[in-house]
Amino acid sequence: MRVLLFVKDSQRAMEVSQKVAQLMRSYSIDPEVFVNERSKKEKPTLKGTDLLVVVGGDGTFLAGARLASKEGVPLLGINVGRFGFLTEVELEEAEEVFKLLLESRIEPQKRMMLSASLLRGSEELYLGDYLNDVVVSKESLARMVEVEIELQGERVLRVYGDGVIVSTPTGSTAYALSAGGPILYPLMEALLFVPICPHTLSNRPLVVPPNFEIRLVNLSEDHMAYLTLDGQEGMSLRRGDTVIVKKSKHSCLMYPNPSRSFFSILKEKLRWG
């Protein structure tokens, strides 16, 4: 079994990764270690990898998901971050969960991802696949942005405000939730559209089927709007730029913590209920 440890660039995460590696060696598995910060310059080789173990927080997990989804490699998240919504397993639970995994007593969940492209003039640029969200928002010193929303080729809404979020069900408990969006069960497939601080009382979040294509047309002046992808990648937008968002052909395969349900995580992490 080939295992890659994808580790947050922090002293605490490195210490935890050493303990995780020691645990795996007790099962005759010698994992490779790759520090997340390096992925900005070079990508780990995942071909032939059976498991990507993320040691870090949700940000590290999102970065790992973008890499692993292309090769269909499942992920297991061990929490070293502050929040740990996606990295469900704590260090003291790792041995039991890993044992269940090796015995095939738990199966990875299939999480929907987003495919994002940028249409600038006549040129369409594929940007990547993302687990949480695609966001068009105002630049730091901009006032309101103006974004037109097209669903399945139909112009349905024009948003004046701080921006718009297109989210997966997994991402519905992230930025979209803070902007007033609903919580979607993470194993369902749907696209969630959430305006950010719209300057009207009538713009409300909308859930659409997963086969819909959403287009976000930037009507603001150059460099007033900014595109952010999973909160980790981004670029300034020009007037007329169109961000195309749809369901990705790739999925994120992630092992759950069998001792916690989604609803118990909501209660523990978000104080829900």
C-alpha positions as CSV (number, residue, x, y, z in Angstrom):
1,M,0.0,0.0,0.0
2,R,1.4,3.4,-1.0
3,V,0.6,6.2,1.3
4,L,1.5,9.9,1.0
5,L,1.4,12.2,4.0
6,F,0.4,15.7,2.9
7,V,1.5,17.9,5.8
8,K,0.8,21.5,6.7
9,D,4.0,23.6,6.9
10,S,4.1,24.1,10.7
11,Q,6.1,22.6,13.6
12,R,3.0,21.1,15.2
13,A,1.9,19.4,12.0
14,M,5.4,18.0,11.4
15,E,5.4,16.6,14.9
16,V,2.0,14.9,14.4
17,S,3.1,13.6,10.9
18,Q,6.0,11.8,12.6
19,K,3.6,10.1,15.0
20,V,1.3,9.1,12.1
21,A,4.2,7.8,10.1
22,Q,5.3,5.7,13.1
23,L,1.8,4.3,13.4
24,M,1.8,3.3,9.8
25,R,5.2,1.6,10.0
26,S,3.7,-0.6,12.7
27,Y,1.4,-1.9,9.9
28,S,4.5,-2.4,7.6
29,I,3.6,0.8,5.6
30,D,6.4,3.3,5.0
31,P,4.7,6.5,4.0
32,E,6.2,9.3,1.9
33,V,6.0,12.9,3.3
34,F,5.2,16.0,1.3
35,V,4.9,19.4,2.9
36,N,2.0,21.4,1.5
37,E,4.0,24.6,1.0
38,R,6.1,22.8,-1.6
39,S,3.0,22.1,-3.7
40,K,3.2,25.8,-4.8
41,K,6.4,25.0,-6.6
42,E,6.2,21.3,-7.3
43,K,3.4,18.7,-7.2
44,P,3.7,15.3,-5.5
45,T,3.5,12.2,-7.7
46,L,0.2,10.6,-6.9
47,K,0.1,8.0,-9.6
48,G,-0.1,4.6,-7.9
49,T,-0.9,6.2,-4.5
50,D,-3.6,4.3,-2.5
51,L,-4.2,6.9,0.2
52,L,-3.4,10.6,0.8
53,V,-3.3,11.4,4.5
54,V,-3.7,15.1,5.2
55,V,-2.1,16.3,8.4
56,G,-3.2,19.9,9.0
57,G,-6.4,21.9,8.9
58,D,-9.2,22.4,6.4
59,G,-7.0,24.6,4.2
60,T,-4.4,21.8,3.8
61,F,-7.3,19.4,3.1
62,L,-8.6,21.6,0.3
63,A,-5.2,21.8,-1.3
64,G,-4.8,18.0,-1.0
65,A,-8.3,17.4,-2.5
66,R,-7.4,19.4,-5.6
67,L,-4.3,17.2,-6.1
68,A,-5.9,13.8,-5.2
69,S,-9.2,14.1,-7.1
70,K,-7.4,14.1,-10.5
71,E,-6.0,10.6,-9.8
72,G,-9.0,9.3,-7.9
73,V,-6.9,8.9,-4.7
74,P,-9.0,8.9,-1.4
75,L,-8.1,11.2,1.5
76,L,-8.0,10.8,5.2
77,G,-7.8,14.1,7.2
78,I,-6.0,14.3,10.6
79,N,-6.8,17.5,12.3
80,V,-4.0,19.8,13.4
81,G,-5.9,23.0,12.5
82,R,-8.1,25.3,14.6
83,F,-11.4,24.3,13.1
84,G,-11.1,20.9,11.5
85,F,-14.4,20.5,9.7
86,L,-13.0,18.5,6.9
87,T,-10.1,17.0,8.8
88,E,-12.4,14.9,10.9
89,V,-10.0,12.6,12.7
90,E,-8.0,13.7,15.8
91,L,-4.6,12.3,16.5
92,E,-5.8,10.1,19.3
93,E,-8.4,8.6,17.0
94,A,-6.0,8.0,14.1
95,E,-5.0,4.4,15.0
96,E,-8.5,3.1,15.3
97,V,-9.6,4.8,12.1
98,F,-6.6,3.6,10.2
99,K,-7.1,0.1,11.4
100,L,-10.8,0.2,10.2
101,L,-9.6,1.5,6.8
102,L,-7.0,-1.2,6.3
103,E,-9.7,-3.8,7.2
104,S,-12.0,-2.3,4.6
105,R,-14.6,-1.6,7.3
106,I,-15.1,2.0,6.3
107,E,-15.6,3.3,2.7
108,P,-14.7,6.7,1.3
109,Q,-17.4,9.2,0.8
110,K,-17.9,10.8,-2.6
111,R,-18.0,14.6,-2.5
112,M,-19.0,16.7,-5.5
113,M,-16.5,19.2,-6.8
114,L,-16.7,22.3,-9.0
115,S,-15.0,22.9,-12.3
116,A,-14.2,26.6,-12.9
117,S,-13.2,28.3,-16.2
118,L,-12.6,31.9,-17.1
119,L,-13.9,33.3,-20.4
120,R,-12.0,36.4,-21.4
121,G,-12.9,37.7,-24.8
122,S,-12.9,34.7,-27.1
123,E,-10.4,32.7,-25.0
124,E,-11.6,30.2,-22.4
125,L,-9.1,29.2,-19.7
126,Y,-9.7,26.2,-17.5
127,L,-8.8,27.1,-13.9
128,G,-9.2,23.8,-12.0
129,D,-11.5,21.7,-9.8
130,Y,-12.5,22.9,-6.3
131,L,-14.1,21.2,-3.3
132,N,-15.6,24.2,-1.5
133,D,-16.4,27.3,-3.6
134,V,-15.8,29.8,-6.4
135,V,-16.2,33.4,-5.3
136,V,-16.4,36.7,-7.2
137,S,-16.0,39.5,-4.7
138,K,-14.9,43.1,-4.5
139,E,-11.2,44.1,-4.4
140,S,-9.9,45.5,-1.1
141,L,-10.7,49.1,-1.8
142,A,-13.6,48.7,-4.2
143,R,-17.1,49.7,-3.4
144,M,-19.9,47.5,-4.7
145,V,-19.4,45.1,-7.6
146,E,-21.9,44.3,-10.3
147,V,-22.2,40.7,-11.3
148,E,-24.8,39.2,-13.7
149,I,-25.8,35.6,-13.2
150,E,-26.7,33.3,-16.0
151,L,-28.2,29.8,-15.3
152,Q,-28.4,27.4,-18.3
153,G,-27.9,30.3,-20.6
154,E,-30.7,32.4,-19.1
155,R,-29.9,35.8,-17.5
156,V,-31.7,35.5,-14.2
157,L,-30.2,38.0,-11.8
158,R,-28.0,41.0,-11.4
159,V,-26.2,41.4,-8.1
160,Y,-25.0,44.7,-6.7
161,G,-23.1,44.1,-3.5
162,D,-19.9,42.6,-2.1
163,G,-20.0,39.6,-4.6
164,V,-21.4,36.2,-5.1
165,I,-20.5,32.6,-4.0
166,V,-21.0,29.4,-5.9
167,S,-20.6,26.5,-3.6
168,T,-20.8,22.7,-3.4
169,P,-22.8,21.0,-0.6
170,T,-19.4,20.5,1.2
171,G,-18.7,24.2,0.9
172,S,-22.1,25.1,2.2
173,T,-20.8,25.1,5.7
174,A,-17.9,27.4,4.8
175,Y,-18.0,31.0,3.4
176,A,-21.5,30.4,2.0
177,L,-22.9,29.7,5.4
178,S,-21.3,32.9,6.8
179,A,-23.0,34.8,3.9
180,G,-26.5,33.5,4.9
181,G,-26.7,30.4,2.8
182,P,-28.3,27.1,3.8
183,I,-26.6,24.0,5.0
184,L,-26.7,21.2,2.4
185,Y,-26.0,17.6,3.3
186,P,-22.5,17.0,1.9
187,L,-23.2,13.8,0.1
188,M,-25.9,15.3,-2.1
189,E,-25.2,16.8,-5.4
190,A,-26.3,20.4,-6.1
191,L,-25.0,23.9,-6.8
192,L,-25.6,26.6,-4.3
193,F,-25.6,30.3,-5.3
194,V,-25.3,32.9,-2.5
195,P,-25.1,36.7,-2.9
196,I,-22.7,38.5,-0.5
197,C,-24.2,41.5,1.2
198,P,-26.5,42.3,-1.8
199,H,-27.8,45.9,-1.9
200,T,-31.4,44.8,-2.1
201,L,-33.8,42.8,0.1
202,S,-34.9,40.5,-2.7
203,N,-31.6,38.7,-3.6
204,R,-31.6,35.4,-1.8
205,P,-29.6,32.1,-1.9
206,L,-30.6,29.6,-4.6
207,V,-30.0,25.9,-4.9
208,V,-30.0,24.4,-8.4
209,P,-29.5,20.9,-9.9
210,P,-25.9,19.7,-10.3
211,N,-26.2,19.6,-14.1
212,F,-26.7,23.4,-14.3
213,E,-24.0,25.7,-15.7
214,I,-23.6,28.9,-13.8
215,R,-22.0,31.9,-15.4
216,L,-20.9,34.9,-13.4
217,V,-20.4,37.9,-15.7
218,N,-18.3,40.7,-14.2
219,L,-19.9,44.1,-15.1
220,S,-17.6,46.1,-12.8
221,E,-14.7,48.1,-14.0
222,D,-11.2,46.4,-14.4
223,H,-9.6,45.4,-11.1
224,M,-12.7,46.2,-9.0
225,A,-13.7,42.5,-8.7
226,Y,-11.6,39.5,-7.7
227,L,-12.0,35.8,-8.3
228,T,-11.2,33.4,-5.4
229,L,-11.1,29.7,-5.7
230,D,-11.4,27.6,-2.5
231,G,-10.0,30.6,-0.7
232,Q,-6.5,29.7,-1.8
233,E,-6.1,30.7,-5.5
234,G,-7.3,33.9,-7.2
235,M,-6.9,36.6,-9.8
236,S,-8.2,40.1,-10.5
237,L,-11.0,40.3,-13.0
238,R,-11.6,42.7,-15.9
239,R,-14.9,44.1,-17.1
240,G,-16.7,41.5,-19.2
241,D,-14.8,38.5,-17.8
242,T,-17.1,35.5,-17.3
243,V,-16.5,32.8,-14.7
244,I,-18.1,29.5,-15.8
245,V,-18.9,27.1,-12.9
246,K,-20.3,23.6,-13.2
247,K,-20.1,20.2,-11.7
248,S,-16.6,18.7,-12.1
249,K,-16.1,15.3,-13.7
250,H,-13.8,14.6,-10.8
251,S,-14.9,13.9,-7.2
252,C,-13.2,14.1,-3.8
253,L,-13.1,10.7,-2.1
254,M,-12.7,11.2,1.6
255,Y,-12.8,8.8,4.5
256,P,-15.2,9.9,7.3
257,N,-14.6,9.5,11.0
258,P,-16.9,6.6,11.8
259,S,-17.4,7.8,15.4
260,R,-18.9,11.1,14.2
261,S,-21.9,11.8,12.0
262,F,-22.3,15.0,9.9
263,F,-24.8,16.3,12.4
264,S,-22.6,15.7,15.4
265,I,-19.9,17.6,13.6
266,L,-22.3,20.5,13.0
267,K,-23.1,20.5,16.7
268,E,-19.5,20.3,17.8
269,K,-17.9,22.7,15.3
270,L,-20.7,25.1,14.5
271,R,-22.7,24.9,17.7
272,W,-25.7,23.9,15.6
273,G,-28.9,22.9,17.4
